[in-house]
């Protein structure tokens, strides 16, 4: 298996005793033993970008998440890109 992420890749081990909620833009992979749902986080929701969505995981297994968000990187460099014309 090959996984690529932005920032650190962190492994979260769930023992089945409680749910784990994470921003959906940080999730890379999870084991089949986990069930999950995609939910709207409190606050605003951007339909086109998926901003405001979270993944809620249940069960026993592992999740791989990235510490950074690629969309945030793109937004941070836009001001430095020269405009054409």
C-alpha positions as CSV (number, residue, x, y, z in Angstrom):
1,X,0.0,0.0,0.0
2,X,1.3,3.5,-0.9
3,X,-0.2,6.6,0.9
4,X,0.7,10.2,0.2
5,X,-0.3,13.1,2.3
6,X,0.5,16.7,3.0
7,X,2.3,17.4,6.3
8,X,2.7,14.5,8.7
9,X,0.7,11.3,8.4
10,X,-0.7,10.3,11.8
11,X,-2.1,6.9,12.6
12,X,-5.1,6.9,15.0
13,X,-5.9,3.6,16.7
14,X,-9.6,3.2,17.8
15,X,-10.4,0.6,20.4
16,X,-14.1,0.7,19.8
17,X,-15.1,2.5,23.1
18,X,-15.7,6.0,21.5
19,X,-16.3,7.7,18.2
20,X,-13.6,9.7,16.5
21,X,-14.5,12.8,14.4
22,X,-12.1,14.4,12.0
23,X,-12.3,17.0,9.2
24,X,-12.9,15.1,6.0
25,X,-10.1,17.0,4.2
26,X,-7.6,15.4,6.6
27,X,-8.6,11.8,6.2
28,X,-6.4,9.6,4.0
29,X,-7.4,6.0,4.8
30,X,-9.0,3.7,7.3
31,X,-9.4,0.0,8.0
32,X,-12.5,-1.9,6.8
33,X,-13.5,-2.8,10.3
34,X,-14.5,0.8,11.0
35,X,-17.9,2.2,10.1
36,X,-18.2,5.9,9.3
37,X,-20.6,8.6,8.4
38,X,-20.0,12.0,6.8
39,X,-21.7,14.8,8.7
40,X,-22.0,18.6,8.6
41,X,-19.9,20.2,11.3
42,X,-21.4,23.0,13.3
43,X,-21.1,26.3,11.5
44,X,-21.2,27.0,7.7
45,X,-21.0,24.5,4.9
46,X,-19.6,25.1,1.5
47,X,-21.4,22.8,-1.0
48,X,-18.9,23.1,-3.8
49,X,-15.7,22.7,-1.6
50,X,-17.0,20.3,1.0
51,X,-15.8,22.7,3.7
52,X,-17.6,22.0,6.9
53,X,-17.9,18.3,6.5
54,X,-16.4,15.8,9.0
55,X,-16.0,12.1,9.1
56,X,-17.3,10.3,12.2
57,X,-15.7,6.9,12.7
58,X,-17.0,4.0,14.9
59,X,-15.6,0.7,15.9
60,X,-12.2,-0.9,16.3
61,X,-9.5,-0.1,13.8
62,X,-7.0,2.5,12.4
63,X,-7.3,5.8,10.6
64,X,-4.6,7.6,8.7
65,X,-4.9,11.3,8.7
66,X,-2.7,14.1,7.3
67,X,-1.8,17.0,9.5
68,X,-2.3,19.6,6.8
69,X,-4.9,20.4,4.2
70,X,-3.9,20.7,0.6
71,X,-6.7,23.3,-0.1
72,X,-5.3,25.5,2.7
73,X,-1.9,25.4,1.0
74,X,-3.4,26.4,-2.3
75,X,-5.3,29.3,-0.8
76,X,-2.1,30.5,1.0
77,X,-0.1,30.7,-2.2
78,X,-2.7,32.3,-4.5
79,X,-1.7,35.9,-3.5
80,X,1.8,35.2,-4.7
81,X,0.9,33.9,-8.1
82,X,1.2,36.7,-10.8
83,X,-2.0,37.5,-12.7
84,X,-2.0,37.3,-16.4
85,X,-2.9,40.3,-18.5
